[in-house]
Amino acid sequence: MDSVSGVGVLDKAMAVLAAVEDEPRSLAELVDATGLSRATAHRLARALEVHGLVRRTPDGRFAVGPRLDAAALPELARPALEALSHSTGESVQLFVRRGNRRLCVAALESPNELRTIVPVGAWLPLDRGSAGKVLSGEAAALRRGWAESVAEREAGVASVSAPVVDTEGRVRAAVSVSGPIQRTTRAPGRRYAKAVMRAAREIEDTLAGVS
């Protein structure tokens, strides 16, 4: 293939990414779509997989990886997050897992003067907070469909989170609602679990529609 940037290996890697962006592809389909040799297509796809830009589907095809997925999540999830914020009156966030931490990729603040503030780009621990429980795969949280926390990460704050699961059963993100205990109470799940799970299902439906 002709070089576009003058850096041949980069152009070839981008060709692989462009091919799997359209749809998951087998190695043979990847070769046909890119015009690369079988050995080169396989080597680049595996290298991109190591960096999270490509992943393998259960049937062995190459597909867009979690790093690229996460880049599109905030925009796709925004309508559901706005509806959740409106219905609860509290701050809402969307988190993704990155190694042993979680990253806030979307956030909307409550209109109340006393509110929870988690800025986009904030890195938080997995071992504290309801979103951490969801993203770390806590069995009880996944079985029930939501998790709650009360003053675990920050005094005076409670939260409820639900997993966003893709069509392959992977937890892609955690959608959360959080606020001061004065409003959320010490049993925030009773008040917000249904709304948070509903938002998670809406995000899942949106993701399924573009996958």
Backbone bond lengths (Angstrom), bond angles and torsions (degrees), N, CA, C in turn:
res aa  C-N    CA-C-N  psi(-1)  N-CA   C-N-CA  omega(-1)  CA-C   N-CA-C  phi
1 M - - - 1.464 - - 1.522 109.79 -
2 D 1.329 117.71 151.08 1.457 122.31 179.83 1.526 110.14 -74.25
3 S 1.334 115.31 144.87 1.456 120.21 178.22 1.522 110.36 -79.97
4 V 1.302 116.72 134.85 1.466 121.87 178.75 1.521 110.47 -96.77
5 S 1.320 116.06 -42.54 1.465 120.71 -175.69 1.519 113.49 -96.32
6 G 1.315 116.58 -13.01 1.457 119.46 -174.12 1.515 112.33 93.20
7 V 1.343 116.00 -6.31 1.469 121.76 176.12 1.525 106.51 -114.80
8 G 1.309 115.38 95.97 1.452 120.87 -170.47 1.507 115.26 -55.48
9 V 1.329 116.88 -45.93 1.464 119.36 -176.39 1.522 111.21 -65.53
10 L 1.342 116.68 -33.65 1.465 120.11 177.89 1.525 110.40 -67.93
11 D 1.308 115.97 -43.38 1.464 119.35 178.74 1.524 111.07 -60.83
12 K 1.316 116.65 -39.35 1.461 120.28 179.74 1.524 110.94 -67.73
13 A 1.336 116.31 -40.46 1.462 119.87 178.30 1.525 110.77 -63.83
14 M 1.338 116.32 -39.85 1.457 120.12 178.30 1.522 111.15 -66.43
15 A 1.319 117.13 -32.60 1.462 120.45 177.03 1.522 110.41 -64.86
16 V 1.336 116.16 -38.38 1.462 120.35 177.13 1.527 110.14 -64.76
17 L 1.339 116.85 -45.32 1.463 120.62 179.46 1.524 111.34 -62.23
18 A 1.320 116.75 -41.96 1.463 120.32 179.52 1.522 110.88 -62.89
19 A 1.326 116.31 -36.60 1.467 120.16 -178.99 1.525 111.75 -67.41
20 V 1.331 116.92 -43.32 1.473 119.03 -177.39 1.523 111.43 -80.41
21 E 1.329 117.00 -16.24 1.467 120.14 177.41 1.524 110.33 -65.44
22 D 1.317 116.46 -33.26 1.461 120.48 -179.85 1.525 111.47 -70.92
23 E 1.323 116.40 -43.24 1.462 121.88 -177.90 1.524 108.70 -171.93
24 P 1.338 118.14 155.52 1.467 119.78 174.85 1.529 110.23 -59.94
25 R 1.323 116.29 141.35 1.459 119.82 -176.73 1.524 111.37 -134.48
26 S 1.310 114.81 144.04 1.460 120.83 171.13 1.523 107.86 -72.46
27 L 1.332 116.88 169.59 1.464 119.11 179.02 1.531 110.65 -61.07
28 A 1.317 117.10 -41.73 1.468 120.44 179.20 1.522 111.11 -61.74
29 E 1.334 116.77 -41.32 1.460 121.02 178.75 1.524 110.92 -67.66
30 L 1.341 116.14 -34.44 1.456 121.06 178.35 1.531 110.16 -65.66
31 V 1.304 115.76 -41.34 1.461 120.52 177.49 1.531 110.31 -61.83
32 D 1.321 116.83 -45.61 1.470 120.93 179.95 1.530 111.52 -63.28
33 A 1.334 116.72 -40.08 1.460 120.96 -175.69 1.523 113.10 -73.29
34 T 1.331 116.69 -31.03 1.467 120.45 -174.70 1.524 113.87 -101.95
35 G 1.322 117.02 -23.29 1.461 119.85 -174.94 1.508 113.17 77.91
36 L 1.341 116.74 7.99 1.460 121.18 178.25 1.524 109.89 -82.38
37 S 1.325 116.04 160.69 1.455 119.49 174.46 1.525 108.70 -69.12
38 R 1.295 117.10 159.33 1.457 121.43 -179.08 1.530 111.24 -59.52
39 A 1.329 115.63 -43.47 1.468 119.88 -178.59 1.527 111.40 -64.84
40 T 1.337 117.00 -42.52 1.467 120.47 -179.31 1.526 111.37 -68.29
41 A 1.329 117.24 -43.70 1.464 120.86 179.44 1.523 110.35 -60.93
42 H 1.323 116.79 -42.58 1.467 120.53 -179.54 1.524 110.70 -66.83
43 R 1.327 117.18 -43.94 1.468 120.83 -178.73 1.527 111.06 -62.57
44 L 1.314 117.30 -44.24 1.461 120.44 -179.19 1.527 111.75 -69.95
45 A 1.328 116.89 -40.26 1.464 119.78 178.80 1.524 110.70 -62.60
46 R 1.323 117.38 -40.55 1.466 120.26 179.03 1.528 111.08 -67.69
47 A 1.334 116.61 -38.66 1.466 119.72 178.43 1.525 110.55 -65.25
48 L 1.327 116.93 -41.58 1.467 120.84 177.89 1.526 110.94 -66.31
49 E 1.320 116.17 -31.53 1.470 120.75 177.17 1.524 110.72 -64.83
50 V 1.324 116.81 -40.79 1.469 121.69 178.68 1.525 110.89 -58.80
51 H 1.336 115.92 -35.97 1.464 120.65 -177.85 1.530 112.99 -90.77
52 G 1.323 117.71 5.94 1.454 120.83 175.80 1.508 115.10 78.97
53 L 1.330 117.30 10.04 1.454 120.41 179.64 1.523 112.21 -89.04
54 V 1.312 115.82 -20.25 1.462 123.49 176.23 1.519 107.65 -132.81
55 R 1.313 117.41 148.66 1.465 122.13 176.03 1.519 109.06 -135.94
56 R 1.321 115.09 166.99 1.453 120.73 176.08 1.521 109.72 -101.49
57 T 1.312 116.87 135.45 1.464 121.17 173.92 1.526 108.14 -80.97
58 P 1.336 118.54 165.96 1.468 120.32 -179.59 1.526 113.75 -56.20
59 D 1.339 117.82 -27.69 1.463 119.48 179.56 1.529 112.30 -92.81
60 G 1.355 116.63 11.85 1.458 120.65 172.59 1.508 116.47 89.81
61 R 1.340 118.54 1.84 1.460 119.99 179.47 1.536 110.35 -80.30
62 F 1.311 115.14 158.59 1.456 121.67 177.83 1.525 108.99 -90.92
63 A 1.347 116.34 134.37 1.456 121.82 -177.76 1.530 109.37 -140.18
64 V 1.330 115.69 171.09 1.470 121.00 177.65 1.527 109.54 -58.54
65 G 1.321 115.98 133.89 1.460 121.43 -176.00 1.511 113.96 -85.33
66 P 1.336 116.34 173.54 1.467 121.05 -174.91 1.518 114.95 -63.32
67 R 1.325 118.28 -29.67 1.466 118.91 179.51 1.523 111.43 -66.92
68 L 1.311 116.57 -41.57 1.461 119.71 178.23 1.522 110.81 -73.89
69 D 1.332 116.57 -35.32 1.461 120.29 176.28 1.522 110.56 -57.47
70 A 1.328 115.66 -45.61 1.466 120.73 -175.93 1.520 111.79 -63.81
71 A 1.319 117.12 -29.86 1.457 119.97 -179.19 1.523 111.67 -65.26
72 A 1.323 116.74 -30.62 1.466 120.62 -178.30 1.524 112.71 -91.12
73 L 1.314 117.06 -16.18 1.459 121.36 -174.12 1.526 114.48 -56.95
74 P 1.336 119.27 -49.36 1.467 118.86 -174.98 1.526 113.74 -54.87
75 E 1.330 116.68 -45.24 1.461 119.98 -178.23 1.522 111.14 -68.61
76 L 1.332 116.45 -40.92 1.458 120.44 -179.89 1.527 111.52 -66.88
77 A 1.321 116.29 -33.64 1.464 120.67 -176.34 1.521 113.57 -86.05
78 R 1.304 117.81 -12.92 1.473 120.59 -170.97 1.531 114.03 -55.90
79 P 1.344 120.41 -45.57 1.474 117.98 -179.85 1.528 112.93 -58.80
80 A 1.324 117.16 -40.40 1.462 120.47 179.45 1.524 110.89 -68.76
81 L 1.321 117.10 -37.61 1.465 120.61 178.92 1.530 110.68 -67.23
82 E 1.307 116.65 -40.51 1.469 119.90 178.38 1.524 111.08 -64.15
83 A 1.330 116.64 -40.19 1.467 120.09 178.71 1.521 110.35 -65.82
84 L 1.328 116.79 -38.72 1.467 120.85 179.30 1.522 110.74 -65.94
85 S 1.320 116.56 -43.52 1.460 120.42 178.69 1.520 110.88 -62.44
86 H 1.327 116.43 -41.00 1.461 121.02 -178.88 1.528 111.36 -66.99
87 S 1.327 116.67 -41.37 1.467 119.79 -176.09 1.522 112.99 -74.70
88 T 1.338 116.86 -28.39 1.469 119.48 -177.42 1.524 112.74 -100.29
89 G 1.324 117.06 -25.59 1.454 120.41 -175.44 1.511 113.52 75.72
90 E 1.336 116.69 8.70 1.465 120.87 -177.66 1.531 111.19 -114.29
91 S 1.314 115.69 172.44 1.461 121.34 177.83 1.527 109.83 -72.32
92 V 1.314 116.44 145.25 1.464 120.34 178.31 1.527 108.68 -129.07
93 Q 1.323 115.36 152.15 1.451 121.43 -179.24 1.527 110.21 -141.86
94 L 1.328 114.86 159.11 1.458 122.13 172.76 1.518 106.80 -126.05
95 F 1.329 115.97 124.15 1.457 121.48 -178.29 1.518 111.05 -117.41
96 V 1.338 116.32 148.04 1.456 122.11 170.10 1.520 107.76 -125.13
97 R 1.315 115.59 154.89 1.468 119.88 179.68 1.515 110.09 -85.79
98 R 1.317 115.06 138.31 1.453 122.30 173.43 1.524 107.57 -135.29
99 G 1.314 116.11 97.50 1.457 119.70 -177.74 1.511 111.12 64.72
100 N 1.318 116.44 -124.17 1.462 121.22 -179.02 1.519 112.85 -98.15
101 R 1.332 116.82 18.23 1.459 120.95 177.35 1.522 109.42 -134.15
102 R 1.321 115.08 175.36 1.462 120.44 175.44 1.520 108.84 -124.75
103 L 1.312 114.39 145.90 1.457 121.34 -175.96 1.522 109.10 -116.79
104 C 1.327 117.09 131.22 1.461 122.02 175.89 1.525 108.21 -81.67
105 V 1.343 116.47 116.56 1.467 120.42 -178.12 1.528 112.41 -106.45
106 A 1.317 117.17 -10.37 1.464 120.99 176.08 1.517 108.82 -155.71
107 A 1.325 116.97 144.16 1.464 120.35 -179.09 1.524 110.26 -156.04
108 L 1.318 115.10 141.07 1.453 122.50 173.95 1.528 107.33 -129.11
109 E 1.317 116.78 131.34 1.465 120.36 -177.55 1.521 111.97 -89.85
110 S 1.319 114.92 146.66 1.453 121.64 175.63 1.529 109.54 -64.76
111 P 1.329 117.91 147.61 1.461 120.07 176.60 1.530 112.49 -74.61
112 N 1.324 117.37 -11.85 1.457 120.92 -179.72 1.531 111.07 -68.91
113 E 1.321 116.21 147.10 1.461 120.16 179.97 1.523 110.83 -62.87
114 L 1.326 116.71 -41.51 1.465 121.32 176.01 1.524 106.99 -92.34
115 R 1.310 116.60 110.93 1.462 120.08 -174.06 1.524 111.14 -151.31
116 T 1.313 115.13 165.59 1.460 122.04 174.53 1.515 109.41 -87.05
117 I 1.322 116.65 134.90 1.456 121.21 177.84 1.528 109.12 -122.58
118 V 1.321 116.21 115.16 1.464 122.48 173.60 1.524 105.87 -125.85
119 P 1.316 118.46 105.79 1.460 120.00 -175.71 1.526 112.89 -72.40
120 V 1.319 116.31 150.57 1.456 120.42 172.96 1.527 108.05 -59.74
121 G 1.314 116.09 134.90 1.457 121.26 -177.80 1.516 113.33 97.20
122 A 1.331 117.32 -5.88 1.461 120.35 179.56 1.531 110.28 -71.54
123 W 1.333 115.19 135.97 1.462 121.66 175.63 1.525 108.26 -102.02
124 L 1.323 116.76 125.84 1.461 121.32 -177.79 1.525 109.45 -127.21
125 P 1.339 117.13 160.08 1.462 120.09 -177.90 1.526 112.55 -74.29
126 L 1.329 115.10 157.97 1.462 120.65 176.09 1.522 112.07 -87.39
127 D 1.337 116.97 -20.39 1.460 119.79 -173.29 1.524 113.84 -89.41
128 R 1.332 116.64 3.25 1.460 120.01 177.26 1.520 108.86 -140.89
129 G 1.324 116.06 139.32 1.459 120.97 178.70 1.511 112.50 98.56
130 S 1.331 115.73 152.19 1.462 120.49 -175.63 1.521 112.49 -65.34
131 A 1.338 117.80 -37.55 1.465 120.01 179.16 1.519 110.89 -65.55
132 G 1.336 116.50 -35.01 1.461 119.92 177.29 1.519 111.38 -62.94
133 K 1.334 116.39 -38.90 1.457 120.20 178.49 1.522 110.96 -63.08
134 V 1.318 115.90 -42.01 1.464 120.52 -179.35 1.519 110.82 -66.73
135 L 1.329 117.03 -48.11 1.460 121.02 -175.11 1.524 112.84 -72.27
136 S 1.316 117.25 -25.29 1.465 119.77 177.79 1.523 111.90 -83.71
137 G 1.336 116.29 -2.60 1.460 119.61 176.16 1.512 114.83 79.79
138 E 1.334 116.90 28.07 1.460 119.45 178.56 1.532 109.69 -56.41
139 A 1.322 115.92 124.86 1.464 121.18 -172.74 1.522 112.78 -56.96
140 A 1.338 116.76 -44.94 1.466 119.91 -177.44 1.521 111.08 -63.31
141 A 1.329 116.23 -40.04 1.468 120.19 -179.31 1.522 111.19 -66.13
142 L 1.311 117.02 -42.42 1.461 119.63 -178.30 1.525 111.33 -72.47
143 R 1.310 116.33 -35.52 1.472 119.88 179.39 1.526 110.70 -67.11
144 R 1.313 116.66 -41.93 1.462 121.76 -178.40 1.523 111.53 -79.44
145 G 1.340 116.03 -27.99 1.450 119.82 -179.09 1.515 113.98 96.87
146 W 1.312 118.02 0.88 1.456 121.40 177.93 1.520 109.76 -164.48
147 A 1.324 115.58 163.33 1.462 122.12 177.16 1.515 108.39 -138.76
148 E 1.312 116.19 153.19 1.462 120.63 177.43 1.521 110.08 -129.02
149 S 1.297 115.80 157.83 1.462 120.72 173.90 1.522 108.42 -144.38
150 V 1.321 114.98 146.05 1.462 121.14 -179.98 1.522 107.87 -130.89
151 A 1.319 116.32 111.59 1.467 123.33 177.96 1.530 112.35 55.47
152 E 1.318 117.59 32.17 1.469 119.91 178.40 1.524 111.74 -80.87
153 R 1.327 116.34 -48.24 1.463 120.15 -177.59 1.516 111.85 -93.97
154 E 1.329 115.91 -33.52 1.459 120.40 -178.13 1.517 109.59 -144.76
155 A 1.318 116.83 131.79 1.459 121.29 -178.37 1.525 110.29 -59.96
156 G 1.342 115.12 136.45 1.458 119.84 176.23 1.508 115.48 84.20
157 V 1.337 117.56 2.47 1.464 121.47 -177.37 1.527 110.67 -120.07
158 A 1.317 115.99 137.98 1.462 121.69 175.88 1.519 108.72 -125.98
159 S 1.321 116.43 155.48 1.463 119.59 -179.15 1.521 111.15 -150.11
160 V 1.315 114.53 160.12 1.465 122.64 174.72 1.519 107.06 -134.04
161 S 1.336 117.40 135.25 1.460 121.55 -178.90 1.519 110.83 -134.19
162 A 1.326 115.38 152.47 1.460 121.73 176.85 1.523 108.79 -133.20
163 P 1.326 117.63 147.23 1.462 120.13 -179.73 1.516 112.29 -78.43
164 V 1.316 115.27 143.91 1.457 122.57 170.28 1.527 105.75 -102.16
165 V 1.317 116.49 112.88 1.460 121.99 -172.58 1.524 109.87 -111.27
166 D 1.337 116.86 136.55 1.457 119.19 -179.77 1.524 110.78 -86.18
167 T 1.323 116.34 -179.00 1.465 121.24 -174.87 1.527 112.49 -68.16
168 E 1.340 116.67 -13.07 1.458 120.62 178.56 1.528 111.84 -99.08
169 G 1.335 115.91 5.77 1.449 120.05 176.89 1.516 115.02 85.35
170 R 1.332 118.15 8.90 1.459 120.76 178.74 1.527 110.51 -86.81
171 V 1.331 116.26 140.89 1.464 120.29 174.07 1.519 107.76 -77.66
172 R 1.317 115.70 111.98 1.457 121.10 -176.65 1.526 112.32 -88.55
173 A 1.333 116.45 -33.02 1.455 120.40 -174.99 1.524 109.07 -162.83
174 A 1.314 114.83 173.82 1.463 121.13 173.75 1.520 107.97 -127.76
175 V 1.322 116.95 127.18 1.458 121.26 175.89 1.527 107.47 -100.30
176 S 1.323 116.25 134.58 1.460 120.66 -171.19 1.518 112.18 -132.89
177 V 1.317 114.91 151.68 1.452 121.79 167.83 1.524 106.26 -124.97
178 S 1.326 117.19 135.87 1.461 120.06 -176.68 1.517 110.40 -143.23
179 G 1.321 115.17 153.61 1.454 119.82 179.75 1.514 111.24 -173.81
180 P 1.322 116.43 177.49 1.468 120.62 -179.94 1.527 110.85 -67.29
181 I 1.312 115.48 144.30 1.464 121.29 -177.09 1.525 111.54 -59.34
182 Q 1.337 116.30 -28.21 1.461 118.88 178.56 1.522 111.94 -55.17
183 R 1.330 117.00 -32.95 1.456 120.33 -179.72 1.537 112.68 -101.12
184 T 1.309 115.64 -38.87 1.472 118.42 -176.34 1.523 112.00 -77.39
185 T 1.323 117.29 -22.19 1.467 126.46 -173.35 1.531 109.78 70.36
186 R 1.309 115.98 178.02 1.464 120.31 179.26 1.522 112.32 -89.38
187 A 1.310 116.03 7.68 1.468 121.17 173.19 1.529 107.35 -130.79
188 P 1.338 117.33 63.22 1.466 120.25 -173.33 1.530 113.83 -63.17
189 G 1.335 116.40 -24.46 1.462 118.87 179.46 1.512 112.71 -61.24
190 R 1.328 117.00 -35.37 1.466 120.66 179.69 1.524 110.98 -62.37
191 R 1.313 115.15 -34.59 1.455 119.68 -175.06 1.524 112.94 -88.56
192 Y 1.340 117.72 -35.85 1.458 119.52 -168.39 1.529 115.95 -119.68
193 A 1.334 118.88 -9.10 1.468 119.76 -173.58 1.527 112.70 -57.24
194 K 1.320 117.38 -46.01 1.466 120.15 -177.70 1.527 111.38 -61.94
195 A 1.329 116.64 -43.37 1.461 120.43 -178.74 1.525 111.27 -66.55
196 V 1.329 116.54 -40.25 1.466 119.95 -179.70 1.527 110.45 -67.70
197 M 1.325 117.26 -42.58 1.466 119.73 177.83 1.521 111.46 -64.24
198 R 1.330 116.01 -37.35 1.464 119.27 177.65 1.531 110.60 -62.49
199 A 1.325 117.05 -41.39 1.468 120.69 177.75 1.526 110.80 -63.69
200 A 1.324 116.09 -40.82 1.468 119.69 179.13 1.524 110.82 -62.24
201 R 1.351 117.12 -42.32 1.471 120.00 179.27 1.529 110.52 -64.56
202 E 1.333 117.20 -37.81 1.468 120.39 179.36 1.530 110.54 -63.86
203 I 1.320 116.36 -40.45 1.463 120.16 178.05 1.527 110.14 -66.43
204 E 1.328 116.57 -41.51 1.465 120.23 177.32 1.523 111.71 -59.67
205 D 1.312 116.43 -42.46 1.465 120.73 179.58 1.537 110.12 -63.34
206 T 1.323 116.30 -39.95 1.460 119.80 179.12 1.524 110.99 -65.82
207 L 1.327 116.18 -43.00 1.469 120.05 178.83 1.523 111.13 -63.66
208 A 1.317 116.05 -40.86 1.469 119.51 179.75 1.519 110.67 -63.73
209 G 1.317 116.19 -32.23 1.454 119.75 -178.68 1.507 114.58 -72.20
210 V 1.345 116.55 -20.62 1.469 119.55 -179.21 1.510 112.28 -109.21
211 S 1.341 117.08 -1.33 1.465 119.23 -178.31 1.518 110.90 -80.55
